[in-house]
Amino acid sequence: MIAHIAGDAHRLQLSVSAITDQGGRASNEDYLGMIDLGPKGFCCTLADGAGGHGNGALAARLTVDAVLGGYRENPMFAPASLASLIFRAEHTVSEEQPTSASRMHMSATVVLLCIEPVSGRALWAHWGDSRLYWFRDGKVHRMTEDHSVVQQLLHAGMYANEDPRSLPNRSVLAGAVGAESQVPPTVLHESIELMEGDAFLLCSDGLWENLHESAMEQALQAAERPDVWLQEMAHVVRSKGRPHQDNLSALAVWVSANPTPN
């Protein structure tokens, strides 16, 4: 399914699609969503929960609902506003943790993308190892950096030139919603101007850990629609046949010319 987001005042059109897959796990602890407020703005977000007893799914849902609810109430387009959305999610999950012994350690990664459609600009933020990729001219132009112990070791000069996908303890996080975080969320400091042909991919580690960026680019260049792009990437991951494949979730946002006259 594709949602086309455009309007008389919009500089560009957005085409949005999503996919989520339980993989080889007993339940799906990923959650995602989006909200379109017309000329006031667009926001989409994805969370990957953890915590056992099914409470990872609860943490992910609370996180996404808090982000989208906060954006609905105050769709301000500024880095501080995106940070406040993440801290709203942190407060929501933290309040729920003491209500049950099984919920005490639930947490969730989060990544969100907000677009101001009138000016055609974008901002994003994340906490944990769910990622955002920004593609331009069919290639990865920029991507988020994981809040993980492995990433901290890479910064310290260990594992030089190695792919984090292959390293031990790659799933140990240094920051996430509801966790005892060592690092704060990361928010893009300045919005970026969108161009026709830009594409964004928000995804949980169930996708990116099993798919190199070159494969993402190849699938993007071959796809005619964002849903086809997501389906092809998910197919590549599933075809590897890993019995304990993690939940796999992704949101795709494509930017094109606005067909609505200004």
N, C-alpha and C positions, 0 to 999 in steps of 0.2 A: 504494500500500500504506500502511496505517495501523497503527501500534503503539499499543495502549492500555495505559497504565501506571497501575496502581492496586493497592491492598492494604488489608488490614484496618486498618493503622495510618496510612494515608495520609489527609491532610485533603482532598486534591483528586485528581482523575484528570487525567492528561496524555494527549493524543492527538498522536502524532508522525508526520510524513511527510517524505519527502525527494525531491529531484529533481536530476538532473545531466544536462547536455546539452553535447555537444562544440561546438555552434554551427558557425561557418564556419572553425574552426581544424583543423590537421592532426591534433591530438591533444587529449585532455582533461587539463589540468594542475590541475584542481580535485579535491579529495578530501574526503570527509566521513564521519562516523560517530557512533555514540552508544553508551552503556553504561548499563544499568539494574541497580543493585545493591539493588533493593527498598527497604526502609526506610533503608538506608545512603545512598541518594542516586541521582540521575540526572544524567548529563552528556552533552551533545552538542557537536560541534565541526566546523568547516569550515575548510579551508585552500585557498589559491589560489597555485599555485607559479609560479616564473619561473626562468630560467637557461639556456634553450636545450638542444639535444641531448636533449630529453626529460627533462632532469634537474629541470625544474620539477615534473613529476609525482612524481618521487622525493622532492623536498623536501616537497611537500604530504603525501604518504603518511607520510613519517617524522614530520612534525609532528603529524598526527592520531594516529598510533600512539603517539607519545610522550605526548601529552596523555591519551589514554584509558588507556594503560598505567599512567601515574602516578596517575590517579584510581582505577583498580582497586586499586592497592597501598595508597593512602592517601586514602580519600574524605572528607577533612576539608572542612567547609563554612565557609570563611573566606577573606577577600581574599588573605591571604598564601599560602594553599594554591593559589589560582588562579594567582597570580604564579609560584609554583614550577612549576606545570604548563607554563607558557609557557617558562620558563627551562630546563626539562628538554628541551623541543623544540629550543630554541636550542642546547643542548649536543649533542644528537643530530645535528642538521644540520651544525653546525660540525665535529664529529668526522668526518663523511663527506666534507666538502668536499676535504680534501687527498688523498683516495684516488684521484682522477683529475683531470687538467687540465680536463676538460669539466665537472666538478662544482664547481670553485672558486667560482663566482659564483652557485650555485643558492640560492634563498631562497623563502620562502612567507609570505603573510599568514596570520593565524589569528584566529578568533573562537570563543569558547566560552561556553556557558550551563550552569550547574550549578543543580540544584533539590534542596532538602531537602524530601522529600515529607511527612514527619511534621508539620513545622511549616508547610509550604506557603510557603516562602520561596525567593527566587532571587538568584543572583549571576552576573555575567558579566565577561568580559575580552576584550581584542582587541589586535592589533598589526598595523598596516597599514591597508588600505582595504576589507577584508571587513567587513561591517556587521552589527549587531544592531539590530532595531527591536522595540520593545515597544508593543503596541497595547492600549488599554483603551477600552471602549465603542465599538469599531470605528474608533478614530482613533489615529494615532501619538501615543503618550504620551511616549516618550523614544527616542533613538537614539544610537548611538556616533558619535564624531567621528573622521574619517579621520586617520591619521598620514601625511600627504602634504605635498609642497611647496606645493601650491595651498592647503591648509588653513592652513599657516603664513602664507602671503601674506594670506589672508583675516583672520587674527588681527592682522596688521600694518596692516590698514586698506586694503589694496588690493582691487580688485574688489568694492567695497561693494555688497551686496544682489544679487550675481550667483550663479547656480546653478553649483556646481563642475562639473556635467556638461558645461557649455559652454566651460570655460576650457582654454587650452593647457597642455600638460604635466601634465594632471590625473592621469596614471598614475605620475608620479614619486613614489616613496615616501620618507618621512623615517624610517621604521622598519618592520622586518619580521624574521621569524625567519631567521637566517643572513646578514643584510645588515649593512653597516656603518652601524648605525642612529644617527641624530641624536637620536631621542627614545625613551624606554622604553615598554614596553607600558602600556596603561591598564586598571586593574582597578577595578570598582565598589567604593567604600569601605565601603558598608554595604548589607546585603541588603535586598531589598524584599519586602513581603508580597503574595502573589498573591491575586487575586480570580477568582471564576467569570467566564468570558468573556474573560479576558486571553488574548492571543496573542503569540507571538514569531516573528520571522523572522530567521534567520541567512542571509546571502547573499553571494556573490562579486560583484565589480563588473560582471560580465557581466549581472547582473540589474538592480541599482539604477541603473547608468549609463543604462539604456535604459527606465526605468520610474519615473515620478514618484511621490512618496509618496501623492498623491491617487488615483492609479490602484491602488496597493496597497490603500488603504482601500476603494475601490469594489469591488474583487474580493473583499476579506474580507467585506464586508457582504452580498455576494450568494452566498457559498459556504456550503454545509451541512457540509462536511468539509475538513480541512486539505489533503488531497491535491488536492481540486478547486480550492482556493485557489491552490496552487502551479501546477497545470496551466494555470489561466486566466492567471496572470501570465506564465508561460513562453510561452503562445500569443500574448499581446500583444507580447512582445519579438520572437518569431519572425516575426510578421506584418509587422514593419517591413522585413523582407527585406534586411537589411544583409549584404553578401557576406562580410565579415570579422568577423562577430559573434563576440565572445569566448565562451569557455566560460561556461556559466551553471549555477550550482548554488545550491541553497537547502534549508534545513531549516525546517519549520514545527512549532511546539509550541503546542497549544491547551490551555487550562486549563478544566476543568468540574467539576461536583459529583462526588464519589466515589460510585459506585453500590454499593460494597462496604460493608456495615454495619460500624460501628466496634465 
